[in-house]
Amino acid sequence: MEDPHLALVIPIGIVVLLGVLQWALTFLNVRWTALERLTQGTQTAVVKDGEVQQAAMRAERMSQADLLMELRQKGIASVQQVREAYLEPTGQVSVFQTSSSSSSGGSRSEGSS
């Protein structure tokens, strides 16, 4: 017969192991930035000085329609109003508007996707 305690020990052991692995990876990411870039990713510039960076968007598999949707959600009507836009590792797009197109005092507009 199968031990009934073993039925609980194995799943609990797996959860503990996953927790330890998560802690270890976080610890190593803090120590070595190269590992952090590998496991977490880096931001990618998708707009520079009002011009869409097509090669970067292809590399990130982001369509022009996706970019325009993100800009509209941030209240930006045209790519020409954007000084810089970055696709973050989280999937969000960070947008820095040109100083002439920013109606408020700040030049940064961010939001989630």
C-alpha positions in Angstrom: 0.0 0.0 0.0 1.0 3.6 -0.5 1.9 5.8 2.4 -0.8 8.5 2.9 1.8 10.9 4.3 3.9 10.6 1.2 1.0 12.0 -0.9 1.4 15.3 1.0 5.2 15.4 1.4 5.9 15.4 -2.4 3.7 18.4 -3.3 4.9 20.3 -0.3 8.5 19.5 -1.2 8.0 20.8 -4.8 6.5 24.1 -3.5 9.4 24.6 -1.2 11.9 23.8 -3.9 10.3 26.3 -6.3 10.4 28.9 -3.5 14.1 28.3 -2.9 14.8 28.4 -6.7 12.9 31.8 -7.0 14.8 33.2 -4.0 18.2 32.0 -5.4 17.4 33.5 -8.9 16.4 36.8 -7.3 19.6 36.8 -5.2 21.8 36.1 -8.2 20.0 38.7 -10.4 20.9 41.4 -7.8 24.5 40.3 -7.7 25.1 40.0 -11.5 23.5 42.4 -13.9 24.3 40.3 -16.9 22.2 37.5 -15.4 19.4 40.0 -14.7 19.4 41.2 -18.3 19.3 37.6 -19.5 16.4 36.6 -17.2 14.4 39.8 -16.9 15.2 41.5 -20.3 15.9 45.1 -21.1 13.9 48.0 -22.5 13.9 48.5 -26.3 13.6 51.9 -27.9 10.7 51.7 -30.4 10.4 55.5 -31.2 13.3 58.0 -31.3 12.7 61.7 -32.2 9.2 61.0 -33.7 10.5 58.2 -35.9 9.4 54.6 -35.4 12.3 52.2 -35.1 11.1 49.4 -37.5 14.0 47.0 -36.9 13.5 47.2 -33.1 9.7 46.7 -33.5 10.3 43.6 -35.7 12.8 42.2 -33.2 10.2 42.6 -30.4 7.4 41.4 -32.6 5.4 44.6 -32.0 3.2 45.9 -34.8 2.7 49.5 -35.8 -1.0 49.2 -34.8 0.0 48.0 -31.3 2.3 51.0 -30.9 -0.3 53.5 -32.1 -2.9 52.0 -29.8 -0.5 52.4 -26.8 0.1 56.1 -27.8 -3.7 56.7 -28.2 -4.3 55.3 -24.7 -1.8 57.8 -23.4 -3.5 60.7 -25.1 -0.9 61.1 -27.9 -2.4 61.6 -31.4 0.8 61.3 -33.5 4.2 59.6 -33.3 5.7 62.9 -34.1 4.7 64.1 -30.6 7.0 61.4 -29.1 10.6 62.1 -28.3 11.3 58.6 -27.1 9.1 55.5 -26.5 10.4 52.2 -24.9 8.9 48.8 -24.8 9.7 47.6 -21.3 10.4 44.0 -20.3 7.0 43.9 -18.6 5.2 44.7 -21.9 4.3 48.2 -21.0 5.3 51.2 -23.2 7.0 54.2 -21.6 6.6 57.4 -23.6 8.5 60.7 -23.3 6.8 63.4 -25.3 8.5 66.3 -27.0 8.5 69.4 -24.9 6.3 71.3 -27.4 3.6 68.7 -27.4 3.3 68.2 -23.7 0.4 70.3 -22.4 1.2 69.7 -18.7 4.4 70.7 -17.0 6.0 67.2 -17.3 7.3 65.6 -20.4 6.7 62.0 -19.4 3.6 60.0 -19.9 3.4 56.4 -18.8 0.7 53.7 -18.5 0.2 50.0 -18.6 -0.8 47.9 -21.6 
